[in-house]
Amino acid sequence: MLGDILLVNDLHKDAAASICELIMQDRSELKNSRYIVGISGESGSGKSELAHALGVALKEQLIRVKVIHTDNYYEIQPLLREEWRRNKGFDHIGLDEYDWVKIRKTIRDFKEAQECVLPCIDLIPEQVDKLITDFSKIELLIIDGLYAINAPDIDLRVFIDLTYRETKINQIIRMKEAMTDFRLAILEREHLAVCSLKPKADLIIDKSYMVVKASEYKSPNNCGSAKATK
C-alpha cells in the first residue's frame, strides 16, 4: 500500500534469512520457477516488514521478486469500510471482506507470466489506485496480509503467531487506523479469523520471531494447533 510505514528490524531480517534458505532448497527440489510465498498474521505482527525483508534477501540470491499486499483487495473501499462494518455488524468481519476473485486472478496472471492490473490503496487520500505489473519478469511472488495464506496455489505458507494484544505498540506507531473501542472490537474479530488459518501454515514465526516448522510447533495460545499441509 502507498504511504504505509514499515518498521523493519533485525528480527525481521533474521527470520527472512531463514525462510530464504528454505525457499532456495524447496525451489531446487520442486524445480519450480514460479513460486509463491504467503505470509499471514494479525495486525502489527510484522507481515509487511517480513515480506519486505524476505524480498530483499531473495533479491540478493538473484531472484526477481514481487511483493503484493492483500489489504489492497478488500471488497469495500477504505473510506466506506467503517460505515459498512457498522451497518453489517461484526459477524461480517473476516475472510469474506477480501475480493478473492481478484486475488485468484492475480495469482493466475503470475503463474501464466502475463501482465496484470493490481489494486493499490493510497493510504493518504484513502483511495484505490491501479498498478500495472509485468509478471513475465517476476520469478517469485510474496503475498502478505491477514488472510493471505488462505489464497490458492501457494507453495509456502508462513504464519506469524503474535496477537494484536501483543503488538499494540507497533499498531500505535504505524497508526493506520485510530485505536477506538470500535477498532479494538474489529481487531478481536480479525484475531478469530486469522487464527482459523493457522492450521494451513507450513512455517510458524513464534513470539521470539524464530522460524519453526509448523509440524514441530507447540502453540502457546488458544489459536489451536498448527500442522503442515504438504
N, C-alpha and C positions, 0 to 999 in steps of 0.2 A: 504494500500500500504506500502511496506517495505521502510524505510527511510523517511517516512512522519514526519513532525513536528506538534505536537499538542500543542495548547495554551489554555488548559482547565483552566477556572477561575470560580469564584463563580456564575456568571450569568448562565453559562452552568449547573453547579451543581444544582442551584435552579430550573431552567427550567426542568431539568431531574427529580428532585424530584416530581414536579407537574405532569409531564407526567407519571411517575412511578405509582403514586397514581391512576390515571385514568385507566392505563393498568390493575392494580390489580383488580379494580372494574369491568372493561369490561370483563376480563378473567373469573371472577367469574360468571357474568351474562350469558356469552356465553357458559360457561363450555368448553372452547376451550383450549386444552392442547398444541396446536401447533399454536402459534400466531406470526404474522409478523407486524413489525412497519417499515414504510418508512419515511425517512427524506430528504426533498429537500430544495434547496436554492441556491443562486448564489455563485460564487467563493468568499471565505473569510468570508462567513456568519456564519461559525461555525458548519457545518454539522457533520464533523468527531468528533469535540470536544463534541458536544451534544450527538452523538451516543455513544462515549466512556463513558461519564458521566452517560448516561441512562443505559448502560450495567452494570456499577459498582453499580448503585442504585438497579437494578433488582437482581443482584448477592447477594446483602445484604438481599434481600427478598427470598433467597434460590432458585432462578430461574436460570437455566443454559442457558446462552445467548451466541449467536454468532453474531458478527458484520461483515458485508461484505460491501465493497465499490464498487459502480457501476462504478467508474472510472477505475476499473480493467477490465471492459467489453467493452472497445472501440474496434470497428472493426479494426482500424488501430493502429499498434504498435507505442509507443511513439516516437521512432527515425524517423519514417516515417510520422508522423501526420502533421507536419508543411508543409512539401512539398506537401502532399496530399491536404491539405486545400488551399494552394496557387494555385494548379493546378485546383482543382474543383470549387473554389470560395466560397464566404461566404454563398451563398444560401444553401449549403450542410451542414452547421454547425448547429447542433441541435440534436433532439431526434434520428434521423436515424444513428447517428455515433455510437450508442451503439449496441452491439450484443444481441438483445432481445431474440433470440432463446436460447442462453446460460443462460441469466438471468431467463427465464421461466423454464429452466431445473433445475437450482439451486433451485428455489422455489419449484418445483415439488419434487426434491430429499429431501428437508426439510420436506415437507408435508407428504411424504411417509416414512420418518425416515430412510433414507438409506445413504450409503457412497456417497460422491460427490467429484469430482475434480474441484477445483476453480482456475480461473486465478488470478495471484497476480503480480502486477507490482513492480519491484525493482527500485526505483527512481534514485539510484546512477548509475548503468550501463544502466538504461532505457530499461530494457528488461522484458518480460513477463515470469514469472515462474509459476509453478503449485503447488497448495496446496491441499492435500487430507484431508478431514474432515469427521467425522462420525456423521451425523445428528441424529442418533438414541439416542445420548446422549445430544441433544440440545432441549430445550423446547420453546425457543423464539428466533426469528431471527430479527435483526435490519439491514435494508438496507439503506445506505445513499448515496447521490450523487445528482448531478444537476437534473436529471430526475427520481430519484428513485421512487417517488410516482406514476409514470406512469406504474409501474410494476403491474401485475395482482395479485389477491388474497391477497392483503394487508389489514390487519384488522384495522390499524390506520395510517392515513396519516398526517404527520406533515410538515408544510411549514414555512420556516424562511423568514420573509418579510424584508430583507435587500438587497439592491442592491450592485453591485460591486463598484459603486462610493462611497458608504458609508463605505466600508470595505477595502479601499485601503491599510491602514497601515498593516492589517493582511496579505494581499497578499504579501506585500513587505517583511515582517518578514519571512513568510514561503518560499517565493521565489522559488516556484516550476517551474515557467517559467519567463524569463526576461520580464520586463514591457516595451515592444516596442509598436510602433504605431500599428503594426500588431496584437499584443496581445490584445491591447485595442479594436481593431475592433472585435476580436473574442469574447471578454467579452460582447460587445454590442449585438452581435448576440445571445450569450447564454442567456443574460438578457431577450430577447424577448421569447426565447424558454422556459425558466424556468417560466416566468410569465404566459405563456399559461396553465401551470399545476396548478396554484393557485386555480381555482375552484374545483379541486379534493380534497382539503385539508379538514380534519376533525378538525385539530388544527392549529392555527397560532401562531408563535413566533413573537411578534411585535418588533418595533425598540428599545424598552427598555428591550427586551428579557423576556417579560412576556408571559405566555401561555394563549391564548384566544380561546374559541370555535369558529370555523370558521363561524357558523351561527350567531354569535354575533359580529363579527369583522367588523369594518368600515375601509376600505382600505384607507391609506393616500397618495397613489401614483397612477400611471397610469397603474398598472398591471391589473386592472379590479377587479370586486367584487369576493369574495370567498364565497363558500357555502359548507355546509356539504353534503356528498354523501350518508350517511347511513340513 
